[in-house]
Amino acid sequence: MIRPEATAVLLRWRDAFIGAALIALGLYWFTKTFGLLSWVGAALTLIGALIGFAGLQRARFAKTQQGAGIVDVTEGQITYFGPDTGGVIALDDITKISLIYHQNQQLWKLEQPAQPALFIPTGATGAERLFDAFTQLDNFQIEPMLQLLARRLNTPQTIWQKDYFLDPQNYIH
């Protein structure tokens, strides 16, 4: 029987572990065999490196602290159900993503035009789904976001902002 805390850690890092296992198997096949299996081992090593890198990023994004509420991401729409507040925002409507620290917890602040901002605790149930949603945004930088998540800053930090000036829909001519 595995403790729930250990299970949570293993699940958080599972993609990184899978990537490491694929790298090990690929390197073994590449160095110990010859012919076609050697080339398959080289390819498996590269695939394992990609999966491991993505797994490391996902593990760094996931928070161990528990936050209030539930996050759902379905077909380009982010929904947050909280104990006091909640809301829905379409991924295409997001104009700015900020990370703020309020009342001893980190919150995502998702802004959209003509609507109130949506605040989502980083530790809310299902908040790890925001990783995939955020990566769909144009010019979204993952590494700076992960670095800001690791720090506890008292001032709001802008993670991403939509570039209106390059959007052709904003111009008539």
N, C-alpha and C positions, 0 to 999 in steps of 0.2 A: 504494500500500500504506500503510495507516494503522498507526501504532505501537499495540501492545496497550494502553499506558497511555492514549493518546488515545481509543481505542475504549471503554475502561472509563469515562472521563469523559463521553463522549457518551452512552453508555447510561445512566449515572447521572442525567443531566440531560435525557433525551429527552422526558419528559412536559412539562417546563417549556418546552423549545424548541417542541414541538408547540403548546402553549398560546399562546406568543408569535406563532407563525406564524398561528394562527387569529385572534388579536386583530388582527394586521396586515391580514389579508385581510378580516375583518369591518369594520374601520374604513375600509378602502379602498372597499368596496362601499357602506357607509353614507354616506360623504362624496362619492363620485364618481358614484353612480347615483341613480335615482329610482324610485318605485313599489315594487313587491313586492321587488325585489332589495335596495333600501335597508333594508327591514325584516328581510330575511334577514341582511343584514350586521350589523344591531344584535343580532340573536339570536346570530349566530356570534361576535360580540365577547364577549357574556356567557358563552357556552359556553367560549370560549378562556380567559377569565379564570378560570373554575372549574377547568378542566384545568391551567392554569398554576399556580394556587395549590396544587392537590393535588400537582403535579409538584415544586414547590419543597419541600413538606413531605417527600415521598418521598426527594428527593435529600439533604436534610439528615439523614434517618434512616439512609440507607445509609452504611456505614463503608468507608473505603478500606484500612484495615489488614486483614491476613489473620489470622483466628483459626482455631483447630483445630476440626474437626468439621463436621457437616452438619446443617442444620435443615430439617425438613419440616413443613408445615402442611396437614393434610387433614381435611376435614369436622369442624372444631371441635376438632381434636386436634393438639397441638404435640409433635413428636418430635425429639429431639436425639441424634445419634450422635457421640460424641466418642472421642478416642484412649484416654482413661482411664475416662471416665464417660459416662453417657447416661441417657436416661429419656424417659418419655411423660407428658404431662399434658393432661387435657381442659380446654378453654377455660372451661367452666362450673365447673370445680373450682378454678380459680385464686382464691386469697384475697388475695394480695398480690404486687405486682411491684416489685422494687427494682433499682436500678442500683448496682453495687459496683465497686471498683477493687482488683484482686488480682493480684499478680505481673506488674505492668506491662501489664495489659490490663483493659478494661472488660468486665463480665459482667452479664447479666440474671439476676436471682434470682427464679424463679417458685415461689411457695409454695402448698401445698395442704394440707388437713387430713389428719392421720394418715399422712403420707408425707414422705419427705425432700424438701428443696427441689431444684429443677432449676436448674443453673447453665449458662448458654449464653453464650459469647463474642459480643460485639456484632459482631465481624468474621467470624464463622463463615460458611461457604458456605450461602447460602439464608436468612441471618438477616434479610434485607430483607422476607421474607414475614411476619415478626412484626408489621410495621406494620399490615397488614390485620387480623391476628388481634387485636391490642390495641385497635384502633378498634371492634371489636364488643362490647367490655366496657362495661357501664353506667357513665355519667358519667366516661369516660376522657378526660383532657385531653391533646391532642396537643402543643400549644405548650410547656407546662412540661417535657414529656418531651424535646422537641427541644433546649430550652435546657440541660437537665442533660446530655444526650449531648455537647453541644459543650464542656462544661467537664470538667476532670479533678479530681474531688473525692476526697479520701482517705477520707471517711466514707460509709457506705451512704446512699443517698437513696431514699425511698419514692416511687415513681411513681404507683401506684394501689393502693387497698385496697378490698376488697369491704365493703359496708355490711350487716352482719348484722342490725342492729337494725330495718331496714325490710323484711326478708325475712319474708313471712307464713308460710313453712314452719317458722320457728323458734318459732312460738307455737301452743299447742293451742287456745286460745279466740279 
